[in-house]
């Protein structure tokens, strides 16, 4: 006796797809109905697999941290859901006051000082003369030397003033460099507690 596929009363492809969809919806609905438990965190240090130690209904076990529940500390009360025999932390029920961060970095250090001015003037050298030259030439040369000496005196005075300005700028910049160092140190002192708070919340390592 020959039996056709129709005689076996098997579902058609459309019926099979519909049954499969109904089964998947049922499984999804079951997952959404997973029971939520309150758990007490006994050790919030994550293991290599990302699990922490908790108490669920008085039973010590482990729970896996989800990506939305990283800021968990020892002593917290958390919400856990059981999936396939594994508890997962899905939220925290504990509230902690945020740490106080206070202080001031102070005034910003001023900019470095600059010495302005043209190139420093040079000091001239007198032109030598020979005693054999006539008196008029020698007298003219002596007068020229005196004039140059006066000019050189003015130049030396200008050089002296410029050196004083440079020394003052060096001292000022050294002081401002120290202020910059103190400003950076104050910034570091203010950032350290912030980093500590972020680390406690599991935001940074």
Secondary structure, DSSP 4 states (H G I P E B T S, - for coil): ----TGGGTPPPHHHHHHHHHHHHHHHHHHHHTPPEEEEEEEE----TTSEEEEEETTEEEEEEEPTT-----TT-EEEEEEETTEEEEEEE----PPPP------SPPPPPP----SPPPPPP-PPP--TTS-HHHHHHHHHHHHHHHHHHHHHHHHHHHHHHHHHHHHHHHHHHHHHHHHHHHHHHHHHHHHHHHHHHTTS--
